[in-house]
Amino acid sequence: MANVLIVDDDDDMAEVSKDLLESAGHVVRVGHGGKEGLASLSVAPLPDCVLLDVEMPTLDGPGMAHQMRLHDEGEERIPIVLVSGRYDLPDLAARMGTPYFLVKACADYGATLLKLLDRAIIERRAPTSA
């Protein structure tokens, strides 16, 4: 079980993801846009992972990720799983420094999301070598 923050301006997509993650035993909060997502990071507990939509008005996913990294309260270490329908999503994820990304319209969205989330959380908790 993990605490997950979903940040997506598409209410239907956020709800589908929320239901899926909750049915797998995760505790989920939803921010409907980048500004709301950032604000929810000030509410304890910090999420173990952020599921972040790329294209949102006002503050998009890359902008929110950048703002997270500016804080010194630990947000920069929270893994981000990018979700989008963009064709260049792998390149964008690489530029943002996250290996976790998922195309929204893929046929096995649910199973792939759960695997990515588990991987991100396991890798975050793994001990670092000295």
Steps between C-alpha positions, in 0.01 A plus 500: 500500500624846413384860519451625145427849372325517164530836325280521191265768372284236327248405769402174330859385460583595858198305625584189295856504631384566856254209493762269355764590758258486793378156390865389518521624861668837452398821677433763236463878493413693185613843393303640206786689339859590575429774753263278697753217480774720645269619776418143597871434558474721808254255658650208692586235420708566189412259222723205421444570131339764278300402192538818294318604183725687260261740330299714739404868487665760722769268644582198286666176612858603422441831678362327808789252504744792482324672792514176701876484450544858623367410845735363762233307689549172318274549200796469265543136602141401433489288183287639220308282255420715197177433312409651166384429150803682356702315238825636649424382854815281529721794399319738734534254790873468431542880496311519830716229655230242562506146362129457572250595231177366359292582193142565613335320210693171523287186501636366829505834685393357838749215521783712364426782744506264798831348387658844447377624836634192679835534322529870586425440867733200529784690332441801727519284811803301384814570701760704320853370470778695666 
